[in-house]
């Protein structure tokens, strides 16, 4: 851990600041504001994915979301 912190500090000195962008993530799109054409296009893409077998079981998707949420909440606690 101390080696990682030392490397981080050296990067701060070399870059004369934090060595990465500090910014808020982009807010998700509000699909309620989509035009009829945009909504139809998105639904068509999903339908085509389904026809081509590009699907995942809902339980697997929910598990991935829970795992990702747990990782994010642990990062916020640190």
Gaussian input, Z-matrix of N, CA and C with variables (Angstrom, degrees):
# hf/3-21g

backbone

0 1
 N
 C     1     B1
 C     2     B2     1     A1
 N     3     B3     2     A2     1     D1
 C     4     B4     3     A3     2     D2
 C     5     B5     4     A4     3     D3
 N     6     B6     5     A5     4     D4
 C     7     B7     6     A6     5     D5
 C     8     B8     7     A7     6     D6
 N     9     B9     8     A8     7     D7
 C    10    B10     9     A9     8     D8
 C    11    B11    10    A10     9     D9
 N    12    B12    11    A11    10    D10
 C    13    B13    12    A12    11    D11
 C    14    B14    13    A13    12    D12
 N    15    B15    14    A14    13    D13
 C    16    B16    15    A15    14    D14
 C    17    B17    16    A16    15    D15
 N    18    B18    17    A17    16    D16
 C    19    B19    18    A18    17    D17
 C    20    B20    19    A19    18    D18
 N    21    B21    20    A20    19    D19
 C    22    B22    21    A21    20    D20
 C    23    B23    22    A22    21    D21
 N    24    B24    23    A23    22    D22
 C    25    B25    24    A24    23    D23
 C    26    B26    25    A25    24    D24
 N    27    B27    26    A26    25    D25
 C    28    B28    27    A27    26    D26
 C    29    B29    28    A28    27    D27
 N    30    B30    29    A29    28    D28
 C    31    B31    30    A30    29    D29
 C    32    B32    31    A31    30    D30
 N    33    B33    32    A32    31    D31
 C    34    B34    33    A33    32    D32
 C    35    B35    34    A34    33    D33
 N    36    B36    35    A35    34    D34
 C    37    B37    36    A36    35    D35
 C    38    B38    37    A37    36    D36
 N    39    B39    38    A38    37    D37
 C    40    B40    39    A39    38    D38
 C    41    B41    40    A40    39    D39
 N    42    B42    41    A41    40    D40
 C    43    B43    42    A42    41    D41
 C    44    B44    43    A43    42    D42
 N    45    B45    44    A44    43    D43
 C    46    B46    45    A45    44    D44
 C    47    B47    46    A46    45    D45
 N    48    B48    47    A47    46    D46
 C    49    B49    48    A48    47    D47
 C    50    B50    49    A49    48    D48
 N    51    B51    50    A50    49    D49
 C    52    B52    51    A51    50    D50
 C    53    B53    52    A52    51    D51
 N    54    B54    53    A53    52    D52
 C    55    B55    54    A54    53    D53
 C    56    B56    55    A55    54    D54
 N    57    B57    56    A56    55    D55
 C    58    B58    57    A57    56    D56
 C    59    B59    58    A58    57    D57
 N    60    B60    59    A59    58    D58
 C    61    B61    60    A60    59    D59
 C    62    B62    61    A61    60    D60
 N    63    B63    62    A62    61    D61
 C    64    B64    63    A63    62    D62
 C    65    B65    64    A64    63    D63
 N    66    B66    65    A65    64    D64
 C    67    B67    66    A66    65    D65
 C    68    B68    67    A67    66    D66
 N    69    B69    68    A68    67    D67
 C    70    B70    69    A69    68    D68
 C    71    B71    70    A70    69    D69
 N    72    B72    71    A71    70    D70
 C    73    B73    72    A72    71    D71
 C    74    B74    73    A73    72    D72
 N    75    B75    74    A74    73    D73
 C    76    B76    75    A75    74    D74
 C    77    B77    76    A76    75    D75
 N    78    B78    77    A77    76    D76
 C    79    B79    78    A78    77    D77
 C    80    B80    79    A79    78    D78
 N    81    B81    80    A80    79    D79
 C    82    B82    81    A81    80    D80
 C    83    B83    82    A82    81    D81
 N    84    B84    83    A83    82    D82
 C    85    B85    84    A84    83    D83
 C    86    B86    85    A85    84    D84
 N    87    B87    86    A86    85    D85
 C    88    B88    87    A87    86    D86
 C    89    B89    88    A88    87    D87
 N    90    B90    89    A89    88    D88
 C    91    B91    90    A90    89    D89
 C    92    B92    91    A91    90    D90
 N    93    B93    92    A92    91    D91
 C    94    B94    93    A93    92    D92
 C    95    B95    94    A94    93    D93
 N    96    B96    95    A95    94    D94
 C    97    B97    96    A96    95    D95
 C    98    B98    97    A97    96    D96
 N    99    B99    98    A98    97    D97
 C   100   B100    99    A99    98    D98
 C   101   B101   100   A100    99    D99
 N   102   B102   101   A101   100   D100
 C   103   B103   102   A102   101   D101
 C   104   B104   103   A103   102   D102
 N   105   B105   104   A104   103   D103
 C   106   B106   105   A105   104   D104
 C   107   B107   106   A106   105   D105
 N   108   B108   107   A107   106   D106
 C   109   B109   108   A108   107   D107
 C   110   B110   109   A109   108   D108
 N   111   B111   110   A110   109   D109
 C   112   B112   111   A111   110   D110
 C   113   B113   112   A112   111   D111
 N   114   B114   113   A113   112   D112
 C   115   B115   114   A114   113   D113
 C   116   B116   115   A115   114   D114
 N   117   B117   116   A116   115   D115
 C   118   B118   117   A117   116   D116
 C   119   B119   118   A118   117   D117
 N   120   B120   119   A119   118   D118
 C   121   B121   120   A120   119   D119
 C   122   B122   121   A121   120   D120
 N   123   B123   122   A122   121   D121
 C   124   B124   123   A123   122   D122
 C   125   B125   124   A124   123   D123
 N   126   B126   125   A125   124   D124
 C   127   B127   126   A126   125   D125
 C   128   B128   127   A127   126   D126
 N   129   B129   128   A128   127   D127
 C   130   B130   129   A129   128   D128
 C   131   B131   130   A130   129   D129
 N   132   B132   131   A131   130   D130
 C   133   B133   132   A132   131   D131
 C   134   B134   133   A133   132   D132
 N   135   B135   134   A134   133   D133
 C   136   B136   135   A135   134   D134
 C   137   B137   136   A136   135   D135
 N   138   B138   137   A137   136   D136
 C   139   B139   138   A138   137   D137
 C   140   B140   139   A139   138   D138
 N   141   B141   140   A140   139   D139
 C   142   B142   141   A141   140   D140
 C   143   B143   142   A142   141   D141
 N   144   B144   143   A143   142   D142
 C   145   B145   144   A144   143   D143
 C   146   B146   145   A145   144   D144
 N   147   B147   146   A146   145   D145
 C   148   B148   147   A147   146   D146
 C   149   B149   148   A148   147   D147
 N   150   B150   149   A149   148   D148
 C   151   B151   150   A150   149   D149
 C   152   B152   151   A151   150   D150
 N   153   B153   152   A152   151   D151
 C   154   B154   153   A153   152   D152
 C   155   B155   154   A154   153   D153
 N   156   B156   155   A155   154   D154
 C   157   B157   156   A156   155   D155
 C   158   B158   157   A157   156   D156
 N   159   B159   158   A158   157   D157
 C   160   B160   159   A159   158   D158
 C   161   B161   160   A160   159   D159
 N   162   B162   161   A161   160   D160
 C   163   B163   162   A162   161   D161
 C   164   B164   163   A163   162   D162
 N   165   B165   164   A164   163   D163
 C   166   B166   165   A165   164   D164
 C   167   B167   166   A166   165   D165
 N   168   B168   167   A167   166   D166
 C   169   B169   168   A168   167   D167
 C   170   B170   169   A169   168   D168
 N   171   B171   170   A170   169   D169
 C   172   B172   171   A171   170   D170
 C   173   B173   172   A172   171   D171
 N   174   B174   173   A173   172   D172
 C   175   B175   174   A174   173   D173
 C   176   B176   175   A175   174   D174
 N   177   B177   176   A176   175   D175
 C   178   B178   177   A177   176   D176
 C   179   B179   178   A178   177   D177
 N   180   B180   179   A179   178   D178
 C   181   B181   180   A180   179   D179
 C   182   B182   181   A181   180   D180
 N   183   B183   182   A182   181   D181
 C   184   B184   183   A183   182   D182
 C   185   B185   184   A184   183   D183
 N   186   B186   185   A185   184   D184
 C   187   B187   186   A186   185   D185
 C   188   B188   187   A187   186   D186
 N   189   B189   188   A188   187   D187
 C   190   B190   189   A189   188   D188
 C   191   B191   190   A190   189   D189
 N   192   B192   191   A191   190   D190
 C   193   B193   192   A192   191   D191
 C   194   B194   193   A193   192   D192
 N   195   B195   194   A194   193   D193
 C   196   B196   195   A195   194   D194
 C   197   B197   196   A196   195   D195
 N   198   B198   197   A197   196   D196
 C   199   B199   198   A198   197   D197
 C   200   B200   199   A199   198   D198
 N   201   B201   200   A200   199   D199
 C   202   B202   201   A201   200   D200
 C   203   B203   202   A202   201   D201
 N   204   B204   203   A203   202   D202
 C   205   B205   204   A204   203   D203
 C   206   B206   205   A205   204   D204
 N   207   B207   206   A206   205   D205
 C   208   B208   207   A207   206   D206
 C   209   B209   208   A208   207   D207
 N   210   B210   209   A209   208   D208
 C   211   B211   210   A210   209   D209
 C   212   B212   211   A211   210   D210
 N   213   B213   212   A212   211   D211
 C   214   B214   213   A213   212   D212
 C   215   B215   214   A214   213   D213
 N   216   B216   215   A215   214   D214
 C   217   B217   216   A216   215   D215
 C   218   B218   217   A217   216   D216
 N   219   B219   218   A218   217   D217
 C   220   B220   219   A219   218   D218
 C   221   B221   220   A220   219   D219
 N   222   B222   221   A221   220   D220
 C   223   B223   222   A222   221   D221
 C   224   B224   223   A223   222   D222
 N   225   B225   224   A224   223   D223
 C   226   B226   225   A225   224   D224
 C   227   B227   226   A226   225   D225
 N   228   B228   227   A227   226   D226
 C   229   B229   228   A228   227   D227
 C   230   B230   229   A229   228   D228
 N   231   B231   230   A230   229   D229
 C   232   B232   231   A231   230   D230
 C   233   B233   232   A232   231   D231

   B1=1.4538
   B2=1.5241
   B3=1.3219
   B4=1.4703
   B5=1.5277
   B6=1.3331
   B7=1.4767
   B8=1.5219
   B9=1.3241
   B10=1.4632
   B11=1.5272
   B12=1.3051
   B13=1.4681
   B14=1.5190
   B15=1.3147
   B16=1.4741
   B17=1.5233
   B18=1.3515
   B19=1.4689
   B20=1.5265
   B21=1.3232
   B22=1.4580
   B23=1.5348
   B24=1.3228
   B25=1.4726
   B26=1.5271
   B27=1.3406
   B28=1.4641
   B29=1.5288
   B30=1.3265
   B31=1.4614
   B32=1.5252
   B33=1.3173
   B34=1.4739
   B35=1.5260
   B36=1.3112
   B37=1.4688
   B38=1.5267
   B39=1.3482
   B40=1.4640
   B41=1.5226
   B42=1.3321
   B43=1.4609
   B44=1.5287
   B45=1.3279
   B46=1.4702
   B47=1.5354
   B48=1.3102
   B49=1.4601
   B50=1.5148
   B51=1.3015
   B52=1.4595
   B53=1.5356
   B54=1.3410
   B55=1.4646
   B56=1.5332
   B57=1.3034
   B58=1.4633
   B59=1.5176
   B60=1.3356
   B61=1.4569
   B62=1.5221
   B63=1.3065
   B64=1.4553
   B65=1.5235
   B66=1.3421
   B67=1.4543
   B68=1.5222
   B69=1.2993
   B70=1.4526
   B71=1.5187
   B72=1.3398
   B73=1.4635
   B74=1.5206
   B75=1.3267
   B76=1.4590
   B77=1.5247
   B78=1.3118
   B79=1.4638
   B80=1.5259
   B81=1.3367
   B82=1.4623
   B83=1.5202
   B84=1.3297
   B85=1.4651
   B86=1.5224
   B87=1.3162
   B88=1.4562
   B89=1.5269
   B90=1.3270
   B91=1.4626
   B92=1.5278
   B93=1.3256
   B94=1.4670
   B95=1.5296
   B96=1.3271
   B97=1.4715
   B98=1.5253
   B99=1.3483
   B100=1.4530
   B101=1.5298
   B102=1.3187
   B103=1.4652
   B104=1.5262
   B105=1.3237
   B106=1.4614
   B107=1.5225
   B108=1.3254
   B109=1.4642
   B110=1.5311
   B111=1.3207
   B112=1.4751
   B113=1.5258
   B114=1.3223
   B115=1.4558
   B116=1.5284
   B117=1.3350
   B118=1.4685
   B119=1.5306
   B120=1.3245
   B121=1.4673
   B122=1.5300
   B123=1.3240
   B124=1.4716
   B125=1.5272
   B126=1.3168
   B127=1.4627
   B128=1.5287
   B129=1.3161
   B130=1.4673
   B131=1.5241
   B132=1.3350
   B133=1.4687
   B134=1.5240
   B135=1.3350
   B136=1.4587
   B137=1.5127
   B138=1.3080
   B139=1.4632
   B140=1.5297
   B141=1.3358
   B142=1.4671
   B143=1.5264
   B144=1.3343
   B145=1.4699
   B146=1.5226
   B147=1.3321
   B148=1.4546
   B149=1.5366
   B150=1.3294
   B151=1.4651
   B152=1.5244
   B153=1.3380
   B154=1.4658
   B155=1.5305
   B156=1.3351
   B157=1.4643
   B158=1.5099
   B159=1.3140
   B160=1.4727
   B161=1.5326
   B162=1.3209
   B163=1.4637
   B164=1.5205
   B165=1.3321
   B166=1.4618
   B167=1.5188
   B168=1.3196
   B169=1.4617
   B170=1.5302
   B171=1.3239
   B172=1.4652
   B173=1.5249
   B174=1.3239
   B175=1.4689
   B176=1.5268
   B177=1.3408
   B178=1.4619
   B179=1.5314
   B180=1.3210
   B181=1.4629
   B182=1.5250
   B183=1.3320
   B184=1.4605
   B185=1.5217
   B186=1.3225
   B187=1.4619
   B188=1.5307
   B189=1.3303
   B190=1.4665
   B191=1.5255
   B192=1.3277
   B193=1.4696
   B194=1.5230
   B195=1.3338
   B196=1.4722
   B197=1.5174
   B198=1.3519
   B199=1.4571
   B200=1.5302
   B201=1.3269
   B202=1.4627
   B203=1.5202
   B204=1.3482
   B205=1.4620
   B206=1.5243
   B207=1.3400
   B208=1.4619
   B209=1.5279
   B210=1.3456
   B211=1.4642
   B212=1.5261
   B213=1.3265
   B214=1.4645
   B215=1.5169
   B216=1.3363
   B217=1.4584
   B218=1.5270
   B219=1.3457
   B220=1.4523
   B221=1.5243
   B222=1.3271
   B223=1.4668
   B224=1.5268
   B225=1.3213
   B226=1.4652
   B227=1.5186
   B228=1.3371
   B229=1.4636
   B230=1.5259
   B231=1.3245
   B232=1.4751
   B233=1.5045
   A1=110.18
   A2=117.23
   A3=119.31
   A4=111.28
   A5=117.94
   A6=120.37
   A7=110.41
   A8=116.55
   A9=120.19
   A10=110.70
   A11=116.98
   A12=120.42
   A13=110.30
   A14=117.18
   A15=120.56
   A16=110.88
   A17=117.08
   A18=119.97
   A19=110.26
   A20=116.21
   A21=120.83
   A22=110.18
   A23=117.03
   A24=120.81
   A25=111.42
   A26=117.26
   A27=120.37
   A28=110.90
   A29=116.50
   A30=119.79
   A31=111.30
   A32=116.68
   A33=119.96
   A34=110.16
   A35=116.18
   A36=120.47
   A37=110.28
   A38=117.32
   A39=120.97
   A40=112.41
   A41=116.64
   A42=121.28
   A43=112.43
   A44=115.43
   A45=122.05
   A46=111.08
   A47=114.76
   A48=121.89
   A49=110.17
   A50=115.45
   A51=120.25
   A52=108.45
   A53=117.73
   A54=120.46
   A55=115.58
   A56=117.16
   A57=121.48
   A58=108.11
   A59=116.04
   A60=120.91
   A61=110.27
   A62=115.29
   A63=120.88
   A64=106.24
   A65=115.16
   A66=119.33
   A67=109.72
   A68=114.89
   A69=120.46
   A70=109.31
   A71=117.33
   A72=118.68
   A73=110.29
   A74=115.23
   A75=121.08
   A76=109.38
   A77=116.65
   A78=120.97
   A79=109.80
   A80=117.08
   A81=118.12
   A82=111.59
   A83=115.46
   A84=120.17
   A85=110.34
   A86=115.55
   A87=121.61
   A88=107.83
   A89=116.21
   A90=119.75
   A91=112.17
   A92=117.86
   A93=120.08
   A94=111.30
   A95=116.67
   A96=120.95
   A97=112.99
   A98=117.20
   A99=120.48
   A100=110.56
   A101=115.09
   A102=120.04
   A103=108.54
   A104=116.06
   A105=120.50
   A106=110.03
   A107=116.89
   A108=121.46
   A109=110.92
   A110=116.04
   A111=120.12
   A112=110.13
   A113=117.19
   A114=120.62
   A115=110.60
   A116=116.15
   A117=120.08
   A118=111.14
   A119=116.91
   A120=121.07
   A121=111.09
   A122=117.26
   A123=120.92
   A124=110.85
   A125=116.90
   A126=120.22
   A127=110.96
   A128=116.44
   A129=121.19
   A130=110.79
   A131=117.18
   A132=120.54
   A133=110.60
   A134=116.63
   A135=120.16
   A136=112.18
   A137=116.44
   A138=121.29
   A139=110.22
   A140=116.78
   A141=120.76
   A142=111.64
   A143=116.94
   A144=120.00
   A145=110.58
   A146=116.05
   A147=120.50
   A148=110.71
   A149=116.47
   A150=120.31
   A151=112.14
   A152=117.03
   A153=121.53
   A154=112.34
   A155=116.79
   A156=120.16
   A157=114.77
   A158=117.12
   A159=120.22
   A160=108.12
   A161=115.07
   A162=121.44
   A163=109.53
   A164=115.73
   A165=122.69
   A166=107.50
   A167=117.22
   A168=119.23
   A169=111.08
   A170=115.72
   A171=120.70
   A172=111.39
   A173=118.19
   A174=121.24
   A175=110.78
   A176=117.15
   A177=120.57
   A178=110.82
   A179=116.72
   A180=121.27
   A181=109.75
   A182=116.84
   A183=120.73
   A184=110.84
   A185=117.05
   A186=120.90
   A187=111.05
   A188=116.98
   A189=121.18
   A190=111.41
   A191=116.64
   A192=120.51
   A193=110.12
   A194=117.04
   A195=120.55
   A196=110.90
   A197=116.98
   A198=121.10
   A199=110.13
   A200=116.36
   A201=121.03
   A202=110.54
   A203=117.00
   A204=120.99
   A205=110.52
   A206=116.72
   A207=120.62
   A208=110.56
   A209=117.04
   A210=121.31
   A211=110.75
   A212=117.05
   A213=120.48
   A214=110.86
   A215=117.84
   A216=119.97
   A217=110.83
   A218=117.74
   A219=120.68
   A220=111.37
   A221=117.38
   A222=121.39
   A223=110.48
   A224=116.81
   A225=120.51
   A226=111.37
   A227=117.69
   A228=121.64
   A229=111.19
   A230=116.69
   A231=121.04
   A232=112.24
   D1=-43.91
   D2=-178.17
   D3=-63.55
   D4=-33.65
   D5=177.15
   D6=-64.52
   D7=-41.64
   D8=179.28
   D9=-64.49
   D10=-40.86
   D11=179.36
   D12=-66.35
   D13=-41.45
   D14=177.46
   D15=-61.87
   D16=-41.71
   D17=177.93
   D18=-63.40
   D19=-40.96
   D20=178.97
   D21=-61.33
   D22=-47.24
   D23=179.11
   D24=-60.93
   D25=-40.86
   D26=178.85
   D27=-63.57
   D28=-38.18
   D29=177.17
   D30=-65.89
   D31=-37.92
   D32=176.37
   D33=-60.00
   D34=-43.21
   D35=179.75
   D36=-66.35
   D37=-47.50
   D38=-179.04
   D39=-62.14
   D40=-40.92
   D41=-176.01
   D42=-90.35
   D43=-5.79
   D44=-177.93
   D45=55.80
   D46=43.66
   D47=179.12
   D48=160.83
   D49=-178.05
   D50=178.90
   D51=-63.75
   D52=131.71
   D53=-173.50
   D54=-80.36
   D55=26.54
   D56=176.05
   D57=-156.87
   D58=159.78
   D59=178.93
   D60=-71.84
   D61=136.37
   D62=174.61
   D63=-110.31
   D64=109.37
   D65=-177.08
   D66=-154.24
   D67=160.23
   D68=176.75
   D69=-79.78
   D70=146.26
   D71=177.17
   D72=-67.44
   D73=154.27
   D74=178.36
   D75=-65.45
   D76=134.31
   D77=178.79
   D78=-65.67
   D79=141.68
   D80=178.82
   D81=-64.98
   D82=152.32
   D83=179.26
   D84=-65.83
   D85=146.54
   D86=175.28
   D87=-94.94
   D88=100.16
   D89=-175.58
   D90=-65.90
   D91=-16.63
   D92=177.49
   D93=-66.00
   D94=-19.59
   D95=-179.01
   D96=-95.35
   D97=0.10
   D98=179.88
   D99=-67.79
   D100=149.68
   D101=173.61
   D102=-72.58
   D103=164.95
   D104=177.53
   D105=-58.89
   D106=-40.39
   D107=-179.02
   D108=-63.46
   D109=-43.37
   D110=-179.73
   D111=-65.05
   D112=-44.66
   D113=179.38
   D114=-61.59
   D115=-44.80
   D116=178.06
   D117=-59.39
   D118=-42.16
   D119=-179.57
   D120=-63.91
   D121=-43.01
   D122=179.67
   D123=-66.27
   D124=-41.68
   D125=177.48
   D126=-64.17
   D127=-38.75
   D128=178.33
   D129=-63.40
   D130=-41.45
   D131=177.35
   D132=-60.75
   D133=-44.38
   D134=179.03
   D135=-64.12
   D136=-40.36
   D137=179.12
   D138=-63.99
   D139=-43.94
   D140=178.52
   D141=-63.34
   D142=-39.35
   D143=175.48
   D144=-59.28
   D145=-43.73
   D146=179.84
   D147=-61.05
   D148=-45.51
   D149=-179.85
   D150=-61.63
   D151=-32.95
   D152=-178.56
   D153=-88.20
   D154=2.71
   D155=177.43
   D156=80.40
   D157=13.17
   D158=179.27
   D159=-87.59
   D160=73.02
   D161=-178.36
   D162=-134.38
   D163=163.99
   D164=175.35
   D165=-137.25
   D166=147.03
   D167=177.07
   D168=-61.86
   D169=143.45
   D170=-178.22
   D171=-57.63
   D172=-37.42
   D173=-179.67
   D174=-61.68
   D175=-36.96
   D176=179.14
   D177=-68.78
   D178=-41.98
   D179=178.75
   D180=-63.25
   D181=-45.49
   D182=-179.93
   D183=-62.58
   D184=-39.99
   D185=177.28
   D186=-61.25
   D187=-43.08
   D188=178.25
   D189=-63.47
   D190=-40.97
   D191=179.36
   D192=-64.27
   D193=-44.25
   D194=179.20
   D195=-62.38
   D196=-41.36
   D197=179.76
   D198=-63.46
   D199=-44.86
   D200=-179.80
   D201=-64.13
   D202=-42.31
   D203=179.49
   D204=-63.27
   D205=-39.89
   D206=178.79
   D207=-63.06
   D208=-43.54
   D209=178.46
   D210=-61.68
   D211=-42.87
   D212=-179.46
   D213=-66.42
   D214=-41.71
   D215=-178.31
   D216=-68.65
   D217=-32.95
   D218=176.26
   D219=-68.27
   D220=-36.65
   D221=177.87
   D222=-65.18
   D223=-38.77
   D224=-179.31
   D225=-67.59
   D226=-30.40
   D227=-179.81
   D228=-72.78
   D229=-28.46
   D230=-176.04
   D231=-71.53

